[in-house]
């Protein structure tokens, strides 16, 4: 999906045709203008695609960091739960043995 950074934006699209001479029809002029505008649009789209790709990579890195942090927190909370359960069972046993 991503284009390698070594390729230039303008190197990916063919150069626009030369401007029509005055002897050519208005239709040729229109086709030339549309071709030039389409090339500009394509170049802008390529830039946006590259930006989106860079941003999505940064977002994916943040998601991975968040996953790791959540797993560490889950492990810590499970260990705390076990300690509290052991303490509660020990307290219950002391109360039951005291009767």
N, C-alpha and C positions, 0 to 999 in steps of 0.2 A: 504494500500500500504506500509506503513512504518512498520518497525519491532520495537517493544518496546525496549528501551535501556537496560532493565533488562536482555534480552536474550543475551547470548554471541554468537559471530559469529561462533565459532566452535561447539557450542551446537546445532545448527540448522541442521548440516549435520552429517550423520553417519560417524563413524571413518573409515579410509581406511583399506582395508584388509591387513593382514600380508604379508610381502614380500615372494615371492615364493621361495621354496627351490631349490637347484641346480638340483635336480632330475626332477623338473617340466619342462615342455616344454617352448621354447622361446615365444610361444603364451601367456602362462600364465604370463610371465614376462612383455610382452607388455601390456596385459590387466591391470596388476597391476600398471604399470607406467602411463598408460592413466587414470586410476581411480584416482590416486594420483594427477595428473595434473588437472583433472576436479574438484577435491575437492578444490584445490588452486584457480582455476578460479572462482568457485562458491563463495568462501569466499571473493575474491576481488570484485566480482560483488555486493555482499551484502554490503560491505563497501562503494562502490560507490553509491549504491542506498540510503544508509543512509545519505551520504554527500549531494546527490542531494535533498533529502527530507528536510534536514536542510536548505540548500541554498534556496530552493523554499519557505520555510516558511518565511525566512528573506526577500525575494523579495516581497512576498505577503504583509508583514507588511509595507514595503516601499511604495508599490502601494496604500495601504489604507491611509497612511499619505499624499501621494501626492493628492489623491482624496479629502481628507478633506481640504487640503490647497487650492486646486483649487476651491472648493465650497465656501470657505471663501472669496477668491479673487473675485469670480464671484459676490457674494453678495455685497462686497464693491464697485465693479465697477458699479453695477446696482444702488446702492444708489447715487454714484457720478453722474451717468447719469441723475437721477431724479433731483438732485440739479441743474445741469447745465441747464436742460430743464426748470425748474422753473425760474431760473435766466434769461434765454433767453426770455421766455414768458413775464416776468415782464419788461424786457427792451423793447420788442416790444410793450407792452401795453403803456409804458411811451412815446414811440415815436409816437404811433397812437393817444394818447390823446393830445399830443403837437400840432397836426395839426389843 
